[in-house]
Each structure stands twice: as C-alpha cells, then as structure tokens.
Amino acid sequence: MIFNVMEGLEPMHNWLYGPERMALREACLYILMKDYGSELKEDGTPLYSTMSLYECAHDWVSQGNPSPEGIQLYYQKYYG
C-alpha cells in the first residue's frame, strides 16, 4: 500500500514542503554543508553537527526566506 504523505495536511504545511520550498531547502543545505560540513575538531569529530545544519535550513525555509542568501550569517548567529 502506498501512502501520500501530503494528503490531508493543512495548507500551510503543504506550502512548507512544496516543490519551491524543497528546492530552497536543498540549496540551503548545499551551502551549509559546503561551508560547515567538513570542519573537524582536533579529535577528528565534526565541529558542526549535521542536525544543526538541517535544522537551520528548515528554520530558514519555514520563516519564508525567498533565497539562501544570508543563511551563513543566520547559521553563525543561531547555531554556530
């Protein structure tokens, strides 16, 4: 049985996960992973958690930002 995860969701929730918002989320994640995803501490563990990168991208998109411009400063201020 195949389920449609978007079926029955509230309109605002659909907006958040629509094609344009998903493309923006992807662009944000790309930037964050490129800038922060490979930095390591002295012991070899990641300096920034993958979870914080994903949460930042989600928050950025859910706040209605139209582009990824400025997401690095946002990450540094609230997650870094």
N, C-alpha and C positions, 0 to 999 in steps of 0.2 A: 504494500500500500504506500502510495506517495502522498506526502502532505505538503500543502502550500503554506509555508511559514508566514507569508504576508497576508493571507486570508484572515479576515476578522480583526485585523489590527486597526487601531484608531488612526484617523487621517494624519495626525501629527507624527505618529510613529512611522507611518508609510513614507512621509516626507523625509524623515531622518535616514531611511535606508533605501531611498530611491536611487536610480542609476547615477544621477548627477552627484548626489551626496557620497555614494560609494566611490565614485571616481575621485572626488576630492579627498576622501579618507585615504585612498591608495596613494595619491600624490603627497599627502602629509606624511604618511608612514615612510614613503621612499626618502623624503628629505630628512626625517628624524633618524632613520636607520643609517643613512649615509653619514650624517653629521655626528651621531652619538652612539650608534650601534656597535662600533668596533673598538671603542676606547676601553682599555683594561686597567685594572688596579695593578699594583706591584705583584700581587699574588696570582695574577692571571684571571681573576674573576671580572665580569663586566662592571664597568664603572657606573653605567646606567642600566636599569632593569628594562627588559623588553616590555614588561607590563606597563611601566611608566610611559614608554613610547606609544603604546597602543591606547592607553587612557588619554594621553594628551591629544592624539589625533581624533579620538572620539569626542572629547570635550570641545575641541576646536570646531569640528563639523556641527555638533549639536548646538553650538552658540550662534550658528547661522553665518559664519565667516564664508565669503564667496570664493576665496582663493587660499592657497597655502602661504601666501606672502605674510611674513611676520610670525610664523609658527615657531621658529627657532628662539626668538625672544620670549615668546609665551612659555615655551618649554623651560627655558633657563629661569624664568621668574617663578613658575609654579611647580616645576617638577625637578629641576636640576640641582 
